[in-house]
Amino acid sequence: MDCISGGIRLAQDYKTTNFTRLTSDSVGAVGQSRSVTDSLRWKAPTQDWIKLNCDASWEKNNGHCSIGMVGRGAQGRFEGARYQLMQQVASSLVAEAMAFREGMSFAKENKWNRVVIESNSKVLVQALRGEVPIPVEIDVLVWDVLQWRKNMDAKFQFIRRSGNNAAHLVVH
């Protein structure tokens, strides 16, 4: 529960301390373009949308994983969080896919019909978006997510770990 409390605190603090948008004349770190800088930070969804950040942590030695997610609204307002432990998970990619599937379930339970789901698993997001072949080890999980997507307006986005910090803290 301490992990959830930490994630919730981070999500709530985001609005007041770290939630800033770069303006069009902003400059990133030396050598970075604005688009690269933007992808390093969490950004609020547009009005009437929920952004759900999902993450997983997998232990190779015993196959255990923890998954977590944090949902926030248009002004960065905390909407909800979930944390779950799982066993007999085959890989980190499977753990990330399970987190994404649970994110879809969490969105449905909360009646979030317009949701942007973000993950720092680039392969997973690309597979969900049809940009790369679906890895065999996650094909059933991807199929589940795509089936649930038919009943809601959902977008899938990749975000670097630094922009997925709230969900990352929930699972660690």
MDAnalysis code that builds the backbone (N, CA, C; Angstrom):
import MDAnalysis as mda
import numpy as np

u = mda.Universe.empty(516, n_residues=172, atom_resindex=np.repeat(np.arange(172), 3), trajectory=True)
u.add_TopologyAttr("name", ["N", "CA", "C"] * 172)
u.add_TopologyAttr("resid", np.arange(1, 173))
u.add_TopologyAttr("resname", ["MET", "ASP", "CYS", "ILE", "SER", "GLY", "GLY", "ILE", "ARG", "LEU", "ALA", "GLN", "ASP", "TYR", "LYS", "THR", "THR", "ASN", "PHE", "THR", "ARG", "LEU", "THR", "SER", "ASP", "SER", "VAL", "GLY", "ALA", "VAL", "GLY", "GLN", "SER", "ARG", "SER", "VAL", "THR", "ASP", "SER", "LEU", "ARG", "TRP", "LYS", "ALA", "PRO", "THR", "GLN", "ASP", "TRP", "ILE", "LYS", "LEU", "ASN", "CYS", "ASP", "ALA", "SER", "TRP", "GLU", "LYS", "ASN", "ASN", "GLY", "HIS", "CYS", "SER", "ILE", "GLY", "MET", "VAL", "GLY", "ARG", "GLY", "ALA", "GLN", "GLY", "ARG", "PHE", "GLU", "GLY", "ALA", "ARG", "TYR", "GLN", "LEU", "MET", "GLN", "GLN", "VAL", "ALA", "SER", "SER", "LEU", "VAL", "ALA", "GLU", "ALA", "MET", "ALA", "PHE", "ARG", "GLU", "GLY", "MET", "SER", "PHE", "ALA", "LYS", "GLU", "ASN", "LYS", "TRP", "ASN", "ARG", "VAL", "VAL", "ILE", "GLU", "SER", "ASN", "SER", "LYS", "VAL", "LEU", "VAL", "GLN", "ALA", "LEU", "ARG", "GLY", "GLU", "VAL", "PRO", "ILE", "PRO", "VAL", "GLU", "ILE", "ASP", "VAL", "LEU", "VAL", "TRP", "ASP", "VAL", "LEU", "GLN", "TRP", "ARG", "LYS", "ASN", "MET", "ASP", "ALA", "LYS", "PHE", "GLN", "PHE", "ILE", "ARG", "ARG", "SER", "GLY", "ASN", "ASN", "ALA", "ALA", "HIS", "LEU", "VAL", "VAL", "HIS"])
u.atoms.positions = np.array([
    [0.806, -1.208, 0.000],
    [0.000, 0.000, 0.000],
    [0.846, 1.268, 0.000],
    [2.077, 1.180, 0.540],
    [2.951, 2.348, 0.508],
    [3.249, 2.767, -0.920],
    [3.338, 1.774, -1.831],
    [3.588, 2.092, -3.242],
    [2.430, 2.887, -3.818],
    [1.209, 2.474, -3.494],
    [0.035, 3.185, -4.008],
    [-0.003, 4.596, -3.445],
    [0.250, 4.721, -2.157],
    [0.252, 6.052, -1.549],
    [1.288, 6.949, -2.207],
    [2.469, 6.389, -2.485],
    [3.512, 7.167, -3.152],
    [3.091, 7.596, -4.541],
    [2.462, 6.684, -5.284],
    [1.984, 7.018, -6.624],
    [0.892, 8.061, -6.602],
    [-0.012, 7.927, -5.655],
    [-1.099, 8.902, -5.528],
    [-0.539, 10.270, -5.171],
    [0.396, 10.292, -4.216],
    [1.014, 11.574, -3.849],
    [1.712, 12.200, -5.044],
    [2.428, 11.371, -5.797],
    [3.126, 11.903, -6.965],
    [2.131, 12.469, -7.972],
    [1.062, 11.733, -8.220],
    [0.066, 12.219, -9.185],
    [-0.541, 13.538, -8.726],
    [-0.834, 13.650, -7.445],
    [-1.413, 14.891, -6.936],
    [-0.396, 16.031, -6.953],
    [0.843, 15.710, -6.626],
    [1.892, 16.731, -6.623],
    [2.253, 17.193, -8.025],
    [2.022, 16.344, -9.009],
    [2.364, 16.696, -10.387],
    [1.727, 18.010, -10.792],
    [0.486, 18.159, -10.418],
    [-0.252, 19.359, -10.809],
    [0.379, 20.616, -10.227],
    [0.782, 20.540, -8.981],
    [1.247, 21.756, -8.319],
    [2.746, 22.012, -8.447],
    [3.541, 20.955, -8.684],
    [4.983, 21.186, -8.695],
    [5.661, 20.950, -10.032],
    [5.304, 19.904, -10.725],
    [6.050, 19.529, -11.920],
    [5.271, 19.670, -13.214],
    [4.013, 19.995, -13.151],
    [3.186, 19.991, -14.351],
    [3.326, 21.312, -15.088],
    [4.219, 21.331, -16.030],
    [4.404, 22.521, -16.852],
    [4.441, 22.092, -18.300],
    [3.963, 22.933, -19.145],
    [4.014, 22.667, -20.580],
    [5.076, 23.547, -21.195],
    [5.768, 22.994, -22.154],
    [6.759, 23.780, -22.874],
    [6.036, 24.650, -23.888],
    [6.440, 25.878, -23.997],
    [5.845, 26.762, -24.993],
    [6.550, 26.563, -26.315],
    [5.981, 27.095, -27.366],
    [6.546, 26.871, -28.696],
    [7.934, 27.467, -28.847],
    [8.290, 28.425, -28.018],
    [9.630, 28.991, -28.128],
    [10.590, 28.417, -27.085],
    [10.158, 27.366, -26.387],
    [11.039, 26.732, -25.411],
    [12.145, 25.969, -26.116],
    [13.224, 25.804, -25.416],
    [14.349, 25.061, -25.952],
    [14.633, 23.921, -24.993],
    [14.919, 22.743, -25.534],
    [15.227, 21.595, -24.703],
    [16.657, 21.650, -24.223],
    [17.091, 20.534, -23.661],
    [18.477, 20.440, -23.216],
    [19.395, 20.568, -24.431],
    [20.648, 20.859, -24.173],
    [21.603, 21.042, -25.264],
    [21.554, 19.822, -26.180],
    [21.378, 20.073, -27.459],
    [21.355, 19.006, -28.443],
    [20.018, 18.318, -28.614],
    [18.993, 18.715, -27.874],
    [17.689, 18.080, -28.006],
    [16.723, 19.011, -28.709],
    [15.964, 18.430, -29.603],
    [14.913, 19.211, -30.246],
    [13.724, 19.284, -29.304],
    [12.780, 20.159, -29.600],
    [11.603, 20.309, -28.753],
    [10.816, 19.008, -28.680],
    [10.688, 18.290, -29.798],
    [9.898, 17.064, -29.786],
    [10.506, 16.011, -28.864],
    [11.822, 15.926, -28.806],
    [12.459, 14.985, -27.893],
    [12.219, 15.414, -26.457],
    [12.346, 16.693, -26.178],
    [12.114, 17.200, -24.830],
    [10.679, 16.936, -24.397],
    [9.717, 17.175, -25.281],
    [8.314, 16.944, -24.945],
    [8.061, 15.491, -24.563],
    [8.704, 14.553, -25.242],
    [8.452, 13.148, -24.976],
    [9.027, 12.689, -23.636],
    [9.808, 13.527, -22.991],
    [10.384, 13.184, -21.701],
    [9.486, 13.575, -20.534],
    [8.436, 14.345, -20.784],
    [7.571, 14.853, -19.721],
    [6.152, 14.349, -19.894],
    [5.484, 14.199, -18.771],
    [4.074, 13.846, -18.808],
    [3.279, 15.068, -19.245],
    [2.295, 14.842, -20.108],
    [1.417, 15.926, -20.547],
    [-0.020, 15.515, -20.289],
    [-0.814, 16.450, -19.841],
    [-2.225, 16.182, -19.570],
    [-2.959, 15.865, -20.867],
    [-4.007, 15.049, -20.765],
    [-4.822, 14.784, -21.951],
    [-5.700, 15.992, -22.266],
    [-6.314, 15.967, -23.424],
    [-7.244, 17.035, -23.778],
    [-8.514, 16.905, -22.940],
    [-9.322, 17.946, -22.963],
    [-10.566, 17.987, -22.187],
    [-11.415, 16.745, -22.462],
    [-12.059, 16.226, -21.439],
    [-12.950, 15.063, -21.501],
    [-12.228, 13.736, -21.736],
    [-10.919, 13.725, -21.617],
    [-10.150, 12.495, -21.749],
    [-9.451, 12.209, -20.426],
    [-9.155, 10.945, -20.195],
    [-8.349, 10.501, -19.061],
    [-7.062, 9.927, -19.635],
    [-5.947, 10.258, -19.020],
    [-4.682, 9.641, -19.410],
    [-4.328, 8.628, -18.334],
    [-4.116, 7.395, -18.759],
    [-3.803, 6.305, -17.853],
    [-2.386, 5.824, -18.143],
    [-1.497, 6.049, -17.205],
    [-0.116, 5.594, -17.345],
    [0.019, 4.232, -16.687],
    [0.541, 3.257, -17.435],
    [0.690, 1.887, -16.952],
    [2.161, 1.507, -16.921],
    [2.513, 0.664, -15.962],
    [3.888, 0.180, -15.883],
    [3.897, -1.174, -15.190],
    [4.999, -1.899, -15.355],
    [5.171, -3.203, -14.721],
    [6.617, -3.362, -14.284],
    [6.799, -4.175, -13.261],
    [8.130, -4.548, -12.792],
    [8.153, -6.069, -12.723],
    [9.141, -6.696, -13.350],
    [9.203, -8.153, -13.453],
    [10.487, -8.684, -12.837],
    [10.366, -9.757, -12.067],
    [11.524, -10.396, -11.443],
    [11.833, -11.696, -12.180],
    [12.927, -11.708, -12.904],
    [13.301, -12.864, -13.723],
    [13.506, -14.127, -12.883],
    [14.086, -13.974, -11.686],
    [14.436, -15.145, -10.876],
    [13.233, -15.943, -10.379],
    [12.071, -15.314, -10.218],
    [10.905, -16.056, -9.724],
    [9.637, -15.857, -10.556],
    [9.694, -15.039, -11.589],
    [8.533, -14.838, -12.457],
    [7.430, -13.988, -11.860],
    [7.711, -13.325, -10.753],
    [6.704, -12.446, -10.147],
    [6.746, -11.073, -10.816],
    [5.613, -10.423, -10.846],
    [5.600, -9.050, -11.352],
    [4.593, -8.230, -10.567],
    [4.804, -6.951, -10.591],
    [3.819, -6.021, -10.054],
    [3.442, -5.094, -11.194],
    [2.167, -4.780, -11.253],
    [1.696, -3.848, -12.273],
    [0.989, -2.703, -11.573],
    [1.040, -1.556, -12.203],
    [0.385, -0.398, -11.621],
    [-0.038, 0.576, -12.686],
    [-0.984, 1.391, -12.328],
    [-1.475, 2.406, -13.251],
    [-2.001, 3.591, -12.473],
    [-1.900, 4.761, -13.086],
    [-2.401, 6.001, -12.498],
    [-3.163, 6.743, -13.581],
    [-4.412, 7.111, -13.270],
    [-5.236, 7.871, -14.200],
    [-5.344, 9.319, -13.763],
    [-5.195, 10.228, -14.736],
    [-5.302, 11.661, -14.458],
    [-6.106, 12.329, -15.562],
    [-6.767, 13.423, -15.186],
    [-7.614, 14.160, -16.117],
    [-6.903, 15.315, -16.784],
    [-7.711, 16.157, -17.437],
    [-7.193, 17.227, -18.298],
    [-6.325, 18.250, -17.575],
    [-6.564, 18.523, -16.334],
    [-5.726, 19.481, -15.610],
    [-4.701, 18.766, -14.731],
    [-4.501, 17.477, -14.973],
    [-3.565, 16.702, -14.176],
    [-4.171, 16.176, -12.894],
    [-5.487, 16.335, -12.734],
    [-6.170, 15.905, -11.509],
    [-6.164, 14.375, -11.394],
    [-5.831, 13.875, -10.223],
    [-5.821, 12.441, -9.958],
    [-7.231, 11.875, -10.086],
    [-7.372, 10.796, -10.858],
    [-8.676, 10.153, -11.057],
    [-8.741, 8.753, -10.459],
    [-7.592, 8.083, -10.329],
    [-7.600, 6.741, -9.763],
    [-6.272, 6.041, -9.987],
    [-6.036, 4.983, -9.197],
    [-4.809, 4.200, -9.331],
    [-5.103, 2.754, -8.971],
    [-4.275, 1.869, -9.477],
    [-4.406, 0.444, -9.158],
    [-3.015, -0.167, -9.098],
    [-2.873, -1.156, -8.218],
    [-1.634, -1.902, -8.047],
    [-2.011, -3.367, -7.902],
    [-1.236, -4.247, -8.534],
    [-1.555, -5.667, -8.457],
    [-0.281, -6.491, -8.568],
    [-0.200, -7.563, -7.780],
    [0.912, -8.509, -7.860],
    [0.466, -9.723, -8.659],
    [1.366, -10.269, -9.468],
    [1.055, -11.453, -10.276],
    [2.222, -12.423, -10.201],
    [1.918, -13.712, -10.426],
    [2.943, -14.750, -10.393],
    [2.997, -15.465, -11.732],
    [4.062, -16.206, -11.939],
    [4.268, -17.030, -13.130],
    [4.158, -16.211, -14.417],
    [4.839, -15.098, -14.438],
    [4.867, -14.230, -15.613],
    [6.168, -14.523, -16.361],
    [6.067, -14.762, -17.662],
    [7.187, -15.275, -18.453],
    [8.278, -14.260, -18.776],
    [7.929, -12.978, -18.893],
    [8.935, -11.992, -19.310],
    [8.485, -10.584, -18.937],
    [9.403, -9.653, -19.084],
    [9.049, -8.255, -18.822],
    [8.036, -7.752, -19.846],
    [8.125, -8.223, -21.091],
    [7.156, -7.811, -22.106],
    [5.758, -8.314, -21.762],
    [5.663, -9.543, -21.282],
    [4.363, -10.077, -20.855],
    [3.836, -9.254, -19.684],
    [4.701, -8.906, -18.742],
    [4.283, -8.087, -17.595],
    [3.742, -6.740, -18.060],
    [4.429, -6.091, -18.996],
    [3.964, -4.796, -19.523],
    [2.621, -4.956, -20.232],
    [2.464, -6.038, -20.999],
    [1.195, -6.276, -21.698],
    [0.066, -6.540, -20.704],
    [0.367, -7.246, -19.621],
    [-0.642, -7.486, -18.585],
    [-1.054, -6.171, -17.930],
    [-0.089, -5.306, -17.692],
    [-0.407, -3.994, -17.113],
    [-1.318, -3.208, -18.050],
    [-1.042, -3.263, -19.336],
    [-1.850, -2.540, -20.322],
    [-3.269, -3.102, -20.355],
    [-3.380, -4.448, -20.356],
    [-4.710, -5.073, -20.361],
    [-5.479, -4.703, -19.092],
    [-4.813, -4.746, -17.956],
    [-5.477, -4.350, -16.712],
    [-5.855, -2.874, -16.747],
    [-5.059, -2.067, -17.430],
    [-5.400, -0.655, -17.612],
    [-6.702, -0.489, -18.370],
    [-6.890, -1.286, -19.414],
    [-8.153, -1.237, -20.166],
    [-9.319, -1.639, -19.261],
    [-9.120, -2.680, -18.467],
    [-10.153, -3.130, -17.536],
    [-10.467, -2.044, -16.504],
    [-9.425, -1.408, -15.982],
    [-9.580, -0.331, -15.000],
    [-10.353, 0.840, -15.603],
    [-10.038, 1.180, -16.842],
    [-10.752, 2.268, -17.530],
    [-12.228, 1.915, -17.692],
    [-12.496, 0.676, -18.067],
    [-13.888, 0.236, -18.243],
    [-14.641, 0.284, -16.912],
    [-14.017, -0.211, -15.839],
    [-14.645, -0.193, -14.510],
    [-14.992, 1.226, -14.067],
    [-14.153, 2.175, -14.422],
    [-14.364, 3.567, -14.025],
    [-15.207, 4.358, -15.022],
    [-15.666, 3.659, -16.073],
    [-16.497, 4.286, -17.113],
    [-15.776, 5.448, -17.798],
    [-14.470, 5.257, -17.993],
    [-13.675, 6.231, -18.745],
    [-13.765, 5.835, -20.209],
    [-14.662, 6.444, -20.941],
    [-14.890, 6.055, -22.329],
    [-13.922, 6.700, -23.306],
    [-13.226, 7.717, -22.864],
    [-12.213, 8.380, -23.699],
    [-10.911, 8.364, -22.915],
    [-10.017, 7.461, -23.302],
    [-8.806, 7.246, -22.514],
    [-7.571, 7.127, -23.415],
    [-6.512, 7.775, -22.971],
    [-5.197, 7.635, -23.596],
    [-4.392, 6.755, -22.650],
    [-3.956, 5.606, -23.142],
    [-3.178, 4.709, -22.296],
    [-1.729, 4.772, -22.747],
    [-0.862, 5.090, -21.786],
    [0.563, 5.235, -22.077],
    [1.370, 4.154, -21.373],
    [2.407, 3.712, -22.066],
    [3.330, 2.722, -21.521],
    [4.735, 3.066, -21.987],
    [5.721, 2.676, -21.194],
    [7.101, 2.882, -21.624],
    [7.661, 1.649, -22.330],
    [6.772, 0.732, -22.726],
    [7.160, -0.418, -23.537],
    [6.877, -0.096, -25.003],
    [7.917, 0.311, -25.699],
    [7.756, 0.739, -27.091],
    [7.266, -0.405, -27.981],
    [7.805, -1.600, -27.797],
    [7.389, -2.748, -28.609],
    [5.902, -3.027, -28.416],
    [5.438, -2.978, -27.178],
    [4.025, -3.216, -26.895],
    [3.143, -2.179, -27.573],
    [3.460, -0.924, -27.418],
    [2.645, 0.139, -28.020],
    [2.666, 0.022, -29.540],
    [3.823, -0.242, -30.110],
    [3.893, -0.405, -31.564],
    [3.061, -1.596, -32.027],
    [3.069, -2.689, -31.283],
    [2.257, -3.859, -31.639],
    [0.768, -3.532, -31.555],
    [0.364, -2.833, -30.509],
    [-1.046, -2.456, -30.354],
    [-1.506, -1.520, -31.463],
    [-0.614, -0.698, -31.943],
    [-0.950, 0.254, -33.005],
    [-0.781, -0.344, -34.403],
    [-0.362, -1.600, -34.488],
    [-0.196, -2.258, -35.776],
    [1.043, -1.830, -36.531],
    [2.008, -1.254, -35.837],
    [3.228, -0.757, -36.482],
    [4.304, -1.828, -36.612],
    [4.225, -2.870, -35.789],
    [5.160, -3.995, -35.858],
    [4.349, -5.274, -35.654],
    [4.886, -6.417, -36.103],
    [4.182, -7.682, -35.841],
    [4.034, -7.903, -34.333],
    [2.944, -8.519, -33.955],
    [2.691, -8.783, -32.534],
    [3.576, -9.945, -32.083],
    [4.414, -9.735, -31.070],
    [5.226, -10.841, -30.552],
    [4.329, -11.971, -30.042],
    [4.689, -13.200, -30.367],
    [3.868, -14.362, -30.023],
    [3.580, -14.433, -28.529],
    [4.550, -14.067, -27.696],
    [4.367, -14.208, -26.251],
    [3.279, -13.291, -25.678],
    [2.863, -12.268, -26.436],
    [1.819, -11.359, -25.935],
    [0.610, -11.282, -26.862],
    [0.507, -12.196, -27.839],
    [-0.568, -12.062, -28.820],
    [-1.962, -12.120, -28.206],
    [-2.177, -12.976, -27.222],
    [-3.501, -13.073, -26.593],
    [-3.811, -11.807, -25.793],
    [-2.825, -11.279, -25.093],
    [-3.027, -10.050, -24.320],
    [-3.325, -8.871, -25.243],
    [-2.612, -8.776, -26.351],
    [-2.862, -7.708, -27.323],
    [-4.261, -7.854, -27.905],
    [-4.658, -9.073, -28.220],
    [-6.000, -9.316, -28.752],
    [-7.060, -8.841, -27.754],
    [-6.873, -9.165, -26.467],
    [-7.814, -8.709, -25.430],
    [-7.940, -7.185, -25.433],
    [-6.810, -6.497, -25.447],
    [-6.816, -5.029, -25.431],
    [-7.556, -4.496, -26.654],
    [-7.272, -5.058, -27.812],
    [-7.910, -4.574, -29.041],
    [-9.412, -4.855, -29.049],
    [-9.841, -5.953, -28.438],
    [-11.278, -6.237, -28.332],
    [-11.965, -5.225, -27.418],
    [-11.359, -4.917, -26.273],
    [-11.940, -3.937, -25.352],
    [-11.973, -2.552, -25.968],
    [-11.015, -2.288, -26.818],
    [-10.939, -0.968, -27.456],
    [-12.167, -0.694, -28.329],
    [-12.797, -1.737, -28.813],
    [-13.975, -1.570, -29.675],
    [-15.131, -0.889, -28.945],
    [-15.134, -0.953, -27.616],
    [-16.234, -0.399, -26.818],
    [-15.906, 0.933, -26.166],
    [-14.774, 1.514, -26.513],
    [-14.404, 2.811, -25.951],
    [-13.503, 3.536, -26.937],
    [-13.360, 4.808, -26.739],
    [-12.458, 5.610, -27.554],
    [-11.111, 5.604, -26.846],
    [-10.193, 4.774, -27.322],
    [-8.904, 4.606, -26.647],
    [-7.758, 4.840, -27.618],
    [-6.742, 5.531, -27.119],
    [-5.518, 5.771, -27.881],
    [-4.364, 5.150, -27.110],
    [-3.400, 4.629, -27.841],
    [-2.235, 3.994, -27.233],
    [-0.998, 4.806, -27.567],
    [-0.239, 5.172, -26.534],
    [0.939, 6.007, -26.754],
    [2.144, 5.473, -25.991],
    [3.297, 5.620, -26.621],
    [4.564, 5.331, -25.957],
    [5.010, 6.589, -25.225],
    [5.546, 6.410, -24.031],
    [6.137, 7.520, -23.287],
    [7.412, 7.003, -22.636],
    [8.426, 7.824, -22.620],
    [9.670, 7.417, -21.969],
    [9.422, 7.252, -20.467],
    [10.284, 6.483, -19.839],
    [10.123, 6.210, -18.408],
    [10.021, 7.496, -17.591],
    [10.777, 8.523, -17.966],
    [10.747, 9.775, -17.200],
    [9.370, 10.432, -17.243],
    [8.598, 10.188, -18.268],
    [7.246, 10.731, -18.353],
    [6.206, 9.801, -17.764],
    [6.622, 8.588, -17.407],
    [5.718, 7.571, -16.866],
    [5.998, 7.347, -15.381],
    [6.535, 8.362, -14.736],
    [7.041, 8.232, -13.377],
    [5.975, 7.867, -12.346],
    [4.774, 8.381, -12.478],
    [3.737, 8.073, -11.482],
    [3.442, 6.582, -11.463],
    [3.240, 5.977, -12.630],
    [2.980, 4.538, -12.692],
    [4.216, 3.749, -12.264],
    [5.383, 4.221, -12.632],
    [6.635, 3.565, -12.255],
    [6.768, 3.500, -10.729],
    [6.426, 4.577, -10.042],
    [6.507, 4.586, -8.576],
    [5.482, 3.660, -7.933],
    [4.345, 3.481, -8.569],
    [3.326, 2.582, -8.020],
    [3.850, 1.149, -7.986],
    [4.596, 0.730, -9.015],
    [5.053, -0.662, -9.074],
    [6.387, -0.898, -8.374],
    [7.083, 0.150, -7.984],
    [8.388, -0.045, -7.334],
    [8.362, 0.349, -5.886],
])
